[in-house]
């Protein structure tokens, strides 16, 4: 009787240990996937940041007097490069996107610039990179959702904090990007 109780106890202990090992390995896999997806966003943000100096230099050749926007772009780029978390990167990205938007408004005042082949090529590359960033952001946020779901569901939510697994941050857009832009066609009736 005593021997069968020990065997049953060892079997139960083995099942619990295997379950813990499986849970731990699943969380490690999900955590690594979050880091991999973040690296994809980081790669695309770096690609965009590397394109921007060429774009700015091209615009400078045509619009040298537009120094404020050039400074804003440089400052935003530096903040993005120094971002330590997805939240900081999202904030710096929104700032850089706004500065690039202001640059494009300035470009409208320079028809020769809009037809410059270097400018056109850089804008095409930038547009493609923006699309890649959007896809990478979506993939990252889906991965974070899966990871956070695993960390927060029972019984993993009891084990995850003990093993050092915490919720991951989403890469969210800024509040100003959530607002619907106001369109005015100049109809004053």
Beta strands, then each sheet from edge to edge (+ up, - down):
end
